[in-house]
Every structure is written in structure tokens, then in C-alpha cells.
Amino acid sequence: MTLQIEPSDSTCGARVTGFDLSGALDTQTIAEIRRIWLKHRVICFPDQFLSDAALEAFTVKMGGFGEDPFFDPIPGHDHIAAILREADETAPLFAENWHSDWSFLAVPPAGTCLAAIEIPPTGGDTLFADQIAAFAALPDERKNHLRSLTAIHSAKGAYSTDGTYGKSDIGRSMAIRPNDSAHQTRTHPLVQTHPETGEEAIFSCAGYLVGIEGMSDEEGFAFLVDLLAWQSRDEFVYRHVWEPGMVVLWDNRSVLHKATGGYEGHRRELHRTTIAAA
């Protein structure tokens, strides 16, 4: 099959055909996939229908497994988590806030890979916000200010025992394992230089940011709310529509993402791996 790349209408996102991700991908092919990934930040491969073993093998070739601190894996595959919502589930939607996966780790992951297992007939789109484009569009004075700031990240709001997915989270089908290690904090520069492309990106998200060094809680909260409004402007957002058998790969160093609903009464399942930082 001939390689075809169809960029989205946004600043990130592309549909890629011409690769069989379950096949024996040589070094040159992986390098080409990585080049496309780094350029478009989010890429989708339709009609792959990967087995769990093939998903793990592809993840290894893309950089190896990253850490997944608060998910239980699916049986028989220690590095795959099921992003699952049953048809009759009434718990709040998982991952509905803008975030970069596991940004609260000392070394956050490079990427995330999701393979579609069961896709509802409507809804369940994933939104991606291009943080390289968002930073590039700022005036120079604002860029310099953001470069001077350090953000405080923590999983406590989500994965502590008192968090969103903690002891009060009833009836959820996903295998989430909250614990109080989530109260730990890590600091990262608010603006980071991508280690592979050299581009600058805003590394801030509503899901895991708890403050800005040197600001009071109130000042930091107001600052982050204002910044997020810029980060998630329509011109930086790509809406991804899932298809059966599709595989999506995104760069956590350059985009934020969030889940959407709209598929009440239907089951939705994706299998997820985390790609370690290079």
C-alpha cells in the first residue's frame, strides 16, 4: 500500500495509511513513522485492528514502555490499560479535562498510543490542543514571561484516595488504582523545548497542574485559568473522530488532550500503552 498522509484542518493531526503496524517494522519504517508523528503531533492509522501483543510490540519499537502509575493492566499484558466505559455506566466521564499524560512524573512520557477495540456509533471524540502552535502565536513579551515560570504538577486531584477517581468514585468500569502517592508534587518549566524537534511548547494542563512557583494559590489559579483559555482556542484544537480498528499515536510533549462524551447507552473500549521518554 502506498504511503498517504492527510493532514487535518487544524495545526496538528493527520491520517496516515500505508503502514501495517502489526508487521515486521524495520528501523527505516519506524524512523519514517516517527518523522510523521513529530511533524503532525497526533497521527491516526485506520483499519489496523491490532492484537494486544502487536500493540505492545509497536510500542517497544516506538521507544519502549513508560510508567503507568495508577492503572491496573489488562490480564496477560502488563503494559496495556483498558480505557473502558460500559453502556450502562453512570460515573463521570474519564479524562474530561485538558492534560498531558502523567505530567506529574519526574520524567513524563513521550507519547501515548491508543488502539480502538469497541467504538460507539456516535460520540466519544478525543480533542487535542497543539501547544507548540499555541506558544508560537503568543507575542514575544508573553513568551518571555512564560519561559520564566515553573509549574507545580500533582496527581492528587485525580488519583489520591480523596481525588476524582478515589474512594468516592463508584460504579466505574476502568481498573484505576488510586493511592496517596498521588499527593507528591513535581516541578517542570512551564515552557519546554521539545527534545527531538527543538520547538518550544507550553507544558501546562488543567488536569495535573496545582500551582505556579512564586504565586499564591489564588494568583496561580487565576493565571492558569487565563492561560488555558488561550491554550485551548479553536485554532489550536483538532477533534479526532474514532473508527473501528484505528490506532492513534500522540506526542505528550507537544499536545494536550481530553475526552468527550455523547455515547450514552453504548460501550466504548480502547487499549492504551505509554511510550517512554527518549
WOBEL-V255815 format. One record per pair of residues at least 24 apart in sequence whose ideal C-beta (glycine too) atoms are under 7 Angstrom apart, sorted by the first residue. I is the first residue (numbers start at 1). J is the second residue. Records with the same first field share a line. If there is no record, write none. Layout:
I: J, J
//
This chain:
5: 36
7: 40
8: 238
10: 130, 237, 238
11: 130, 133, 236
12: 40, 41, 42, 128, 130, 238, 255
13: 40, 42, 128, 238, 240
14: 40, 43
15: 44, 46
16: 43, 44, 45
17: 46
19: 45
21: 45, 48, 50, 54, 58, 247
22: 48, 50, 54
25: 61
30: 61, 62
37: 249, 251
38: 196, 197, 251
41: 130, 250, 251, 254, 255
42: 128, 238, 240, 248, 250, 255
43: 249
44: 240, 246, 248
45: 246, 247
46: 243, 245, 246
47: 245
48: 245, 246, 247
49: 245
50: 115, 247
52: 77, 80, 271
55: 80, 113, 115, 271, 273
56: 80, 273
58: 113
59: 113, 273, 275
62: 111, 275
63: 110, 275, 276, 278
64: 276
65: 273, 274, 276
66: 109, 274, 275, 276
67: 102, 105, 274
68: 274
69: 102
70: 155, 159, 176, 177, 178
71: 175, 176, 177
72: 175, 177
79: 273
80: 271, 272, 273
81: 272
82: 174, 175, 269, 271
83: 114, 174, 270, 272
84: 173, 174, 269
85: 173, 268
86: 173, 267
87: 265, 266, 267
89: 171, 173
90: 171
91: 169, 170, 171, 172
93: 259, 261
94: 174, 259
95: 258, 259
96: 258, 259
97: 206, 207, 258
98: 129, 205, 206, 207, 228, 232, 256, 258
99: 205, 206, 207, 208, 256, 258
100: 203, 205, 252, 256
101: 252, 274
103: 153, 203, 205, 208
104: 153, 154, 155, 186, 208
105: 186
106: 186
107: 277
108: 252, 277
109: 252, 274, 275, 276, 277
110: 251, 252, 253, 275, 276, 277, 278
111: 249, 250, 251, 252, 275
112: 250, 252, 272, 274, 275
113: 247, 249, 272, 273, 275
114: 248, 270, 272
115: 247, 270, 271
116: 242, 243, 244, 245, 246, 270
117: 269, 270, 271
118: 267, 268, 269
119: 242, 243, 244, 268
120: 263, 266, 268
121: 266
122: 262, 263
123: 260, 261, 262, 263
124: 242, 260, 262, 263, 268
125: 239, 240, 241, 260
126: 240, 257, 259
127: 237, 239, 257, 258, 260
128: 237, 238, 240, 250, 255, 257
129: 231, 232, 236, 237, 255, 256
130: 236, 254, 255
131: 201, 202, 231, 254, 255, 256
132: 199, 201, 254
133: 236
134: 202, 230, 231, 236
135: 191, 200, 201, 202
146: 190, 191, 202
147: 191
149: 190, 212
150: 187, 189, 190, 213
151: 187, 188, 190, 203, 204, 209, 212
152: 185, 187, 209, 210, 211, 212, 213
153: 185, 186, 188, 208, 209, 210
154: 183, 184, 185, 208, 210
155: 182, 208
156: 182, 183
158: 207
185: 210
187: 213
192: 253
194: 253, 254
195: 278
196: 278
201: 253, 254
202: 231
204: 231
205: 256
231: 256
//
